[in-house]
C-alpha cells in the first residue's frame, strides 16, 4: 500500500507518528504539502492533516482532487472533514444527539461564543454580560460564530475520546490549568490530561457522532453534566501527542490499521 499524508509541517508530532507507524507496517509513505501539485499524486490512502493556515483553500483543492481520484481512499473525506470542522454545521448535523443548547443570539448569560473554524481553544470565549459579549464580537468580527449554552458544572473540564472506525480506542479527561479562572481545558492552553474510563452511554455518544458525520476517525469532545454526557464538538484532525502520552496507547497505529482494513475491503 502507498500512503500519502498532507501536512504543512512534516515535523509535527502527529504527522511523524503516522509516518513511523506506516513504515513499521512496511508500506510506502510520502508526506506532501497541501499546496503541492495534486495531479502528480498517486497512492492508495490519503490522510489530510489540515490546520488553520489557508484551511479553506486547502480543503477546496482536496475536494477537487478527490473528484478526479475516486479510487483513492481519503481519511477523512473532504466533505465530511469540513462539515465536522465547522462547529455549527457539525452540531446541527448532530442535533439528535445530546449537546448544550445552541442559541440564534446571545440572550442568556453566561454564554459561550465560538469561532466556527477555530481550533485548540482559540476563538472560544465565555461572556458573562452584554459588555463582554460586545468586546468578544469585535474580536471575532468577520468570522462565523455560534452561541452555545454554558455548562457550569463542567467548567474547566472536558473529555476527549479518540474514535477509529466504530471503536473508541482511547479517552482522557482534560483539565484546565486553573479551572476557577479558565473554563477551556485544551492542552494547548496549558491544561493537563488524565486517563478516564467511559460509560457505555458515553461510548455510544462518541461512536454515533463519528458515524453521523461520516468520518473514519476523530477526536470527540464532550462534557459530563447533570443531564448526562453533552457533545461539544468533533475534531476530524485530532492530535495524537496528548492522548498517546496520557494513555500510553498507540493511537497512530490504530489509524493505520483502520486504513489497511478499508483498503483490503475495497480490493
C-alpha positions as CSV (number, residue, x, y, z in Angstrom):
1,X,0.0,0.0,0.0
2,X,1.0,3.6,-0.6
3,X,0.1,6.2,1.9
4,X,0.0,10.0,1.3
5,X,-0.2,12.5,4.1
6,X,-1.0,16.1,3.5
7,X,0.8,18.2,6.1
8,X,2.3,21.7,6.1
9,X,4.6,20.7,8.9
10,X,6.0,17.2,8.4
11,X,8.0,17.5,11.7
12,X,5.0,17.9,14.0
13,X,4.2,15.0,16.3
14,X,1.0,13.6,14.7
15,X,2.5,13.6,11.2
16,X,5.7,12.0,12.4
17,X,3.8,9.3,14.4
18,X,1.7,8.4,11.3
19,X,4.9,8.1,9.2
20,X,6.5,5.9,11.9
21,X,3.5,3.5,12.0
22,X,3.1,3.3,8.2
23,X,6.8,2.4,7.9
24,X,6.5,-0.1,10.7
25,X,3.7,-1.8,8.7
26,X,6.1,-1.9,5.7
27,X,4.0,0.4,3.5
28,X,5.2,3.3,1.3
29,X,4.7,6.7,2.8
30,X,5.0,10.2,1.3
31,X,4.4,13.5,3.1
32,X,3.2,16.2,0.8
33,X,2.5,19.9,1.4
34,X,-1.2,20.8,0.9
35,X,-0.1,23.3,-1.8
36,X,1.6,20.6,-3.9
37,X,0.6,19.7,-7.5
38,X,-2.2,17.3,-6.8
39,X,-2.3,16.0,-10.3
40,X,1.0,14.2,-9.8
41,X,0.0,12.4,-6.6
42,X,-0.7,8.7,-6.7
43,X,-1.5,6.4,-3.8
44,X,-4.0,4.2,-2.1
45,X,-4.7,6.0,1.2
46,X,-4.5,9.8,1.8
47,X,-4.7,11.3,5.3
48,X,-5.2,15.1,5.3
49,X,-3.7,16.9,8.3
50,X,-5.0,20.4,7.7
51,X,-4.7,23.2,10.2
52,X,-5.9,26.8,10.3
53,X,-3.4,28.3,7.9
54,X,-5.2,28.7,4.5
55,X,-7.5,26.0,5.5
56,X,-10.4,26.8,3.2
57,X,-8.2,26.9,0.1
58,X,-6.6,23.6,1.1
59,X,-10.0,21.8,1.7
60,X,-11.3,23.1,-1.7
61,X,-8.3,21.8,-3.5
62,X,-8.5,18.5,-1.8
63,X,-12.2,18.2,-2.7
64,X,-11.4,18.8,-6.4
65,X,-8.6,16.2,-6.3
66,X,-10.9,13.7,-4.7
67,X,-13.4,14.0,-7.5
68,X,-10.7,13.1,-10.0
69,X,-9.4,10.1,-8.0
70,X,-12.5,8.1,-7.0
71,X,-10.4,5.0,-6.1
72,X,-8.2,6.9,-3.7
73,X,-9.4,6.4,-0.1
74,X,-9.2,9.6,2.0
75,X,-9.3,9.5,5.8
76,X,-11.4,11.7,6.4
77,X,-13.1,12.6,3.1
78,X,-13.1,16.4,2.3
79,X,-16.9,17.0,2.6
80,X,-17.1,15.1,5.9
81,X,-13.8,16.7,7.1
82,X,-15.2,20.2,6.5
83,X,-18.6,19.5,7.9
84,X,-17.1,18.3,11.1
85,X,-14.5,21.0,11.4
86,X,-17.2,23.7,11.1
87,X,-18.5,23.6,14.7
88,X,-22.0,24.9,14.0
89,X,-22.6,22.7,10.9
90,X,-21.4,19.7,12.8
91,X,-23.7,20.3,15.8
92,X,-26.7,20.9,13.5
93,X,-25.9,17.6,11.8
94,X,-25.8,16.0,15.3
95,X,-28.9,17.8,16.6
96,X,-30.5,14.5,17.6
97,X,-27.6,13.8,20.0
98,X,-27.4,15.3,23.5
99,X,-25.4,18.6,23.4
100,X,-25.5,22.1,25.1
101,X,-28.2,24.3,23.6
102,X,-27.4,26.4,20.5
103,X,-28.8,29.9,20.5
104,X,-29.6,32.1,17.5
105,X,-28.5,35.0,19.5
106,X,-26.9,35.6,22.9
107,X,-29.7,36.4,25.3
108,X,-28.8,34.3,28.3
109,X,-25.6,34.9,30.3
110,X,-23.2,33.5,30.8
111,X,-22.9,32.2,27.2
112,X,-20.1,30.5,25.2
113,X,-19.2,32.2,21.9
114,X,-17.1,30.2,19.4
115,X,-15.4,30.9,16.1
116,X,-16.9,28.1,14.0
117,X,-13.5,27.2,12.4
118,X,-11.2,27.8,15.4
119,X,-9.1,25.1,17.0
120,X,-7.0,24.4,20.1
121,X,-9.3,26.6,22.2
122,X,-8.6,29.7,20.2
123,X,-11.6,31.8,19.3
124,X,-13.6,30.5,22.2
125,X,-14.9,32.9,24.8
126,X,-17.1,32.9,27.9
127,X,-19.2,36.1,28.1
128,X,-20.9,37.0,31.4
129,X,-22.5,40.2,30.3
130,X,-23.6,42.2,27.3
131,X,-20.5,44.3,27.6
132,X,-18.2,41.3,27.5
133,X,-20.2,39.9,24.5
134,X,-19.8,43.2,22.6
135,X,-16.0,43.1,23.2
136,X,-15.9,39.4,22.1
137,X,-17.9,40.1,18.9
138,X,-15.4,42.9,18.0
139,X,-12.5,40.3,18.2
140,X,-14.5,37.8,16.1
141,X,-15.6,40.4,13.5
142,X,-15.9,38.8,10.1
143,X,-15.9,35.3,11.5
144,X,-18.7,32.8,11.5
145,X,-19.7,32.3,15.2
146,X,-22.1,30.2,17.3
147,X,-23.7,30.9,20.7
148,X,-23.7,27.9,23.0
149,X,-25.1,27.1,26.4
150,X,-22.6,27.3,29.2
151,X,-22.5,24.1,31.4
152,X,-21.3,25.5,34.7
153,X,-20.7,22.2,36.5
154,X,-18.1,21.1,33.8
155,X,-16.2,24.4,33.7
156,X,-12.5,23.7,33.2
157,X,-13.1,20.0,32.4
158,X,-14.0,18.0,29.3
159,X,-13.5,14.5,27.9
160,X,-11.6,13.7,24.6
161,X,-12.5,10.3,23.2
162,X,-10.5,9.1,20.2
163,X,-12.7,7.1,17.8
164,X,-11.3,5.0,15.0
165,X,-13.9,3.3,12.7
166,X,-16.6,2.0,15.1
167,X,-14.4,1.8,18.2
168,X,-13.4,4.2,20.9
169,X,-9.7,3.4,21.2
170,X,-8.7,5.8,23.9
171,X,-10.1,8.5,26.2
172,X,-8.8,11.2,28.6
173,X,-10.1,13.9,30.8
174,X,-8.7,17.4,30.1
175,X,-8.4,19.8,33.0
176,X,-7.7,23.5,32.7
177,X,-4.5,24.7,34.5
178,X,-6.7,26.8,36.8
179,X,-10.4,25.7,36.4
180,X,-11.6,28.6,38.7
181,X,-10.3,31.1,36.1
182,X,-10.2,29.3,32.8
183,X,-13.2,27.3,31.5
184,X,-11.3,26.0,28.5
185,X,-9.5,22.7,29.1
186,X,-7.4,22.5,25.9
187,X,-3.9,21.1,26.4
188,X,-2.6,23.8,24.0
189,X,-3.7,26.3,26.6
190,X,-1.8,24.8,29.5
191,X,-4.3,22.2,30.6
192,X,-3.3,18.7,31.6
193,X,-4.8,15.3,30.9
194,X,-5.8,12.2,33.0
195,X,-6.8,8.8,31.7
196,X,-10.6,8.2,32.2
197,X,-12.9,5.3,31.6
198,X,-16.1,6.0,29.6
199,X,-19.5,4.6,30.4
200,X,-21.4,2.7,27.7
201,X,-23.6,5.8,27.2
202,X,-20.6,7.9,26.6
203,X,-19.1,5.4,24.2
204,X,-22.3,5.2,22.3
205,X,-22.5,9.0,22.0
206,X,-19.0,9.2,20.6
207,X,-19.5,6.4,18.1
208,X,-22.8,7.8,16.9
209,X,-21.2,11.3,16.4
210,X,-18.4,10.0,14.2
211,X,-20.8,7.7,12.3
212,X,-23.3,10.5,11.6
213,X,-20.5,12.8,10.4
214,X,-19.2,10.0,8.1
215,X,-15.7,10.2,9.5
216,X,-13.1,7.4,9.6
217,X,-11.5,8.7,12.8
218,X,-12.0,11.7,15.0
219,X,-11.5,13.2,18.4
220,X,-14.9,13.6,20.1
221,X,-15.2,16.2,22.9
222,X,-18.0,16.1,25.4
223,X,-18.7,17.2,29.0
224,X,-20.2,15.3,31.9
225,X,-23.2,17.2,33.1
226,X,-26.2,16.7,35.4
227,X,-28.1,15.9,32.2
228,X,-25.6,13.2,31.3
229,X,-22.8,13.5,28.6
230,X,-23.2,16.5,26.3
231,X,-21.4,16.7,23.0
232,X,-19.2,19.8,22.4
233,X,-17.5,19.2,19.0
234,X,-15.9,16.6,16.8
235,X,-12.4,17.1,15.5
236,X,-11.6,15.5,12.1
237,X,-7.9,16.2,12.5
238,X,-7.1,15.4,16.1
239,X,-3.6,15.4,17.5
240,X,-2.1,12.2,18.8
241,X,0.5,13.6,21.2
242,X,-1.6,14.4,24.2
243,X,-3.7,11.3,24.2
244,X,-0.8,8.9,23.5
245,X,1.3,10.4,26.3
246,X,-1.7,10.3,28.7
247,X,-2.9,6.8,28.0
248,X,0.3,5.1,26.7
249,X,-1.7,3.7,23.8
250,X,-0.5,3.7,20.2
251,X,-3.2,5.8,18.5
252,X,-1.3,6.3,15.2
253,X,-1.1,2.5,14.8
254,X,-4.9,2.3,15.2
255,X,-5.4,4.7,12.4
256,X,-3.0,2.8,10.1
257,X,-4.7,-0.5,10.9
258,X,-8.1,1.0,10.1
259,X,-6.7,2.3,6.8
260,X,-5.4,-1.2,6.0
261,X,-8.8,-2.7,6.7
262,X,-10.5,-0.2,4.4
263,X,-8.1,-0.9,1.6
264,X,-8.5,-4.7,1.9
265,X,-12.3,-4.5,1.9
266,X,-12.2,-2.4,-1.2
267,X,-9.7,-4.5,-3.1
